[in-house]
Amino acid sequence: MISLAKVVVNTVSIGANAKRVRELAEVNGVEIAAVTKVVCGDPTIASILLNSGVKEIGESRLENISRITNAGIDSDFLLLRLPERSKFREVLDNVDTVLIGDLDSLSKLYELSSETGQEVNFIYMIDTGDLREGVMYYEAESVLEKAFEIAGENLEGIGTNLGCFGGVIATPKKFEILLSLGEFLRKKTGYSLRRYSAGNTASLPLLEKGIVPKGINHFRLGESILCGTDVTNNREVPGTLQDTFTLYGEVIEIAEKPSVPIGEIGRDAFGRIPHFEDKGKRIKAILDLGEQDVLPSGLTPLVGGCEVLHASSDHLIVDVTESEKSFSVGDSIGFRMSYGALLRVMTSPYIRKVYE
């Protein structure tokens, strides 16, 4: 049976968000790469971003870049994460700039680039404390010297990531680490880096307050454009819209049932021990969605009084006892989604994508 669950994509709101953050960045002398990984390189969405004045698409997977280019869309592409080494040739075929944090991989990619005549630029990643990719900032000087020795002027810049793994908040001091390292490299080699890719959505407050250190000239932005949110700072991004994606699940069963399971409680299908509050009998709707399609904890029902209770692989259980609207089998319930929920929805082949 084909699932009737769907996500409705508000193309107008996405375009407005892209224009808003691009203009905010430009006021601060910063260019942006619009990151499309959360939507799996959706060509329709990529086209909206580029039509909004964005010049560069950031992606973490070569498959998504191919999906965009195969749709006839032309853009500069920034690869956010290296693939396995057997795909390095594909990197050269499809990518303009690569974020990289390993000298051996840099050497192999540059050597292959030289052999094939396919030029690619590199942004070497510096770990300023979030503990994801890149060389630790206090060990970076000798590594950057070596990176320049390998890649020369194809070492376009340096960058950092904040918020995504360790939840570290962006501050001007974190960005100044990059500028200091760039100045070290200039004094040591005479070479000036062209790009300082310091920010992502977690760094937007610095742009909004006008406190991005002079010289930082590149941000990589996905969540703020596509969701209008900034999860690291627990907020909606000022001036953006949050109605960009709406998920709809169809009610396939509805019944009054106890609020607490009957019997000894073990672990659910995902190894979790569920907890239930005894509220007596409740009206529960089962929707044609599950953990395979969405992150249930990232869903906010659009109908007041509805509460997402739990999910198995293919069933989403919603308490509709106090819903502002009555539901029957065949009705749909809409949801706003967090970034994590959107990621899973756009990856699921079972959720129809509808563009408006």
Buried (B, 14 or more C-beta within 10 A) or exposed (E): EEBBBBBBBBBEBBBBBBBBBBEBBEEBEBBBBBBBBBBBBBBBBBBBBBEBBBEBBBBBBBEBBBBBBEEEBEBBBBBBBBBEEEBBBBBBBBBBBBBBBBBEBBBBBBEBBEEEEBEBBBBBBBBBBBEBBBBEBEEBBEBBBBBBEBBEEBBBBBBBBBBBEBEBBBBBEBBBBBBEBBEBBEEEBEBEBBBBBBBBBBBBBBBEEEEBBEBBBBBBBBBBBBBBBBBBBEEBBEEBBBEBBBBBBBBBEBEEBEBBEEEEEEEEEEEEEEEEEEEEEBBBBBBBBBBBBBBBEBBBBBBEEBBBBBBBEBBBBBBBBEBEEEBEEEBBBBBBBBBBBBBBBBBBEBBBBEEE
